């Protein structure tokens, strides 16, 4: 099976470890980078070019929104899934405008995030382009917002 590479950008170590463990339990996922701050995140993603970046909004240094803008400004073409405890009603739209593919509420949408990663793995295994639209609604679960 082809592996889908992901980067996990999260400053809270237990949350980052949980994301890594749960993502790697999905067959076909390899975590190629981890970071807790803005500059470290941008450098790691650009060096490893993962298929998907899991990105927290609040980082130890800098912000996830700034990471997102910098990645898109450097022509990073992979998917970016924002995962945050911040209110989706306030933060999802700015994230979408900056190039996020999805916004997940940490408290309510963790399992949906994992389901979406699983779907992307299945696509890769079936040679379906990773940038093809996800088969999930714009509101995934009670609060997640997913683009295309």
Secondary structure, DSSP 8 states (H G I E B T S, - for coil): ---EEEEEE-S-HHHHHHHHHHHHHSTTEEEEEEESBHHHHHHHHHHH--SEEEE-SB-SBSBHHHHHHHHHHTT--SEEEEEESS-HHHHHHHHHHTT-SEEEETTT-HHHHHHHHHHHHHHHHTT--TTS--SS-SEETTTEEE--
